[in-house]
């Protein structure tokens, strides 16, 4: 199936409100679909359970889950922005750093919507696997770029606090092998 992971995750994450609803999240490698772990009867072979082995969850995957589950459009209502802020309030950032995170994630969201539009057009056009792989590479690059932007725009203390918070999320992620 030619669905790249950024779009399947975005849809499912909005349903589960992962990481901050005090329940676990499961993400499938390859397809990257997040589900509430209470729905999974048994973990298939190859599952990486962050609650048991958080060191096996990559920093990239932790940032990806954080970005995709919190990013809201820049023109969102104050309530939506408040909801997003509430999801990382435990990082205890300053008001200025919190505003910067919301702004950076709004930029991330806008780019993800651009990629989603490109993905839909590629599907309609019957694109090749190589074209989808290129789009996936752009999606991955946007995560790395947003991570770098966070580090450069936040205060040194805020950057450390947010990184620690995101690394703590690894304990709430499961990666299921689909291969």
N, C-alpha and C positions, 0 to 999 in steps of 0.2 A: 504494500500500500504506500502511496506517495504522500504521506502527511508528515511534515517535519515536526519535530518535537515541540517547538515553541508554541504552536497553536493548540495542540492537544492539551498541553499543560495549562495554558491560560484559561481554557474553558473549564477544566476540572478544578483548578485551584479556586475559582470563584465559588464553586459549590461547597468545598470542604473547609474553607477558611483555615488553611493549614497552619500548623506550628503554634498558633496563638489561641486556639480553642481548647488548649490543654488535652489534645489528643494527638496521636501519632499520625504521620503522613507517610504514605508509600509512593515511591516514584519508580517507574519501570525504566530500566536502562534500555535504550533503543527507541522505545515509544514514549517514555517519560510521561506516564499518566499518573497523576496523584490520586490516591484514594484513601479514605479513612481506614486505618489498619483494623478497626473493629469489624469491618466488612470482610476482611480476608480470613478464611478459615485456617489455612496453614500456609506458611511461607514456602514458595517453591525452592528447589535447590538453586544455589547461587545468590540467594537474597543477602544483601548487606543491611543489617539492622543497626542503625545509628545509635539506638539505645544501649546496644551491647558493644559495638565497635565503631564509635564515632570517628576514629582515626582513618577508617576506610572510606568515609564520605569525603569527597574532594572539597576543597575550599570553593572551587568554581561552582560545584553543584549547590553548596550552601548559599552562595551569593545569588545563583540563578533562582532558587526557590524563594529567597527573600525578595528579590526584585519583582518576580512575577506575581507574588501574592500581595504585595503592598502597592505597587505602582498604580496611580490613578491619573486620569487626564488632568492637564493643567487648569482646565476650566471647570473642574468638579466643584460641587457645592462645598460649603464649609463643613457640613456634616460628613461628607465622604472623606475630606481631608482629615478631619478629626478621627474618623475610623482608622484611616491609614496610620496616623501618628500613634494611635492607641496600640497598634500591633507591635511597635518597637519602643514603647514607653519605658520598658524595663532596662533599656540601654542608658537611661537617665542622661540624655543629651541636653545641652543648653537650648534655649528657644531658638537662637540663631542657627545652631547646627541642625535642629529638627526641621526648621524651615528650609535649610539647604538640602536635606535629604528628600523632602517632599518635592522640591523643585527639580532635583536631579532625577528622581523617579518619574516625574511628569515628562521629562525629556526622554527617558527610557521608554515610557509608555507610548509616546508619539512615534518614536522610531519603530517600536514593535508593531504598531498599527500600520505603518508604512510597509513593513515586511509582510504583514498579513495580507495586505492588498496585493502585493507582488506575488505572494504564494497563490492566492485565489486566481490571479491572472495566468500564472504558470499552469495551474490545473486546467483551466479552461482551454489553454493553448496546447495541451498535451505535451508539456515540457519533458525533457530528458532527465534522467537521474542526476546527471552532472549539473544541470541547472538548479535542481533542488538542493544538491550538495553545496553549491555556491551560496545559495540563499541561507542554508543552515550555518555556513561559515560566517556569514554576515551577522546572523543572530547571535552566534557565540562571541563574535568580536564585540558586539554591543554590550554584552555582559561584562567583558573584560574592560571595555572603555568606561562603562558606568562605575565599575569598581575603582578604577584609577581616578575618575572624576571625584568620587566620594572622598578618597584619600587626599586629594589636592584642595578641595573646597572646604572641608570640615576643619575645625581647630585640631591641633595635634591630639588633645585629650578626647575630643569627640570622635575622631577617627579611630583611636584605640578602643574606646567604649563600644562603638558600633561594630567594629570587627569582632570584639569579644562576644558581643550579643549574637552576631551571625554565626560565629563558630559554635556557640551554645545550641543553635538550632539543629546542628548535626544529630543531636540525640533524638530528634523528633522526625527524622527522615529514614525511610527504608528505600533501598534500591533493589528492584526485582529484576533478575536477569530474564530477558525474553528471548534469548538466543539459544 
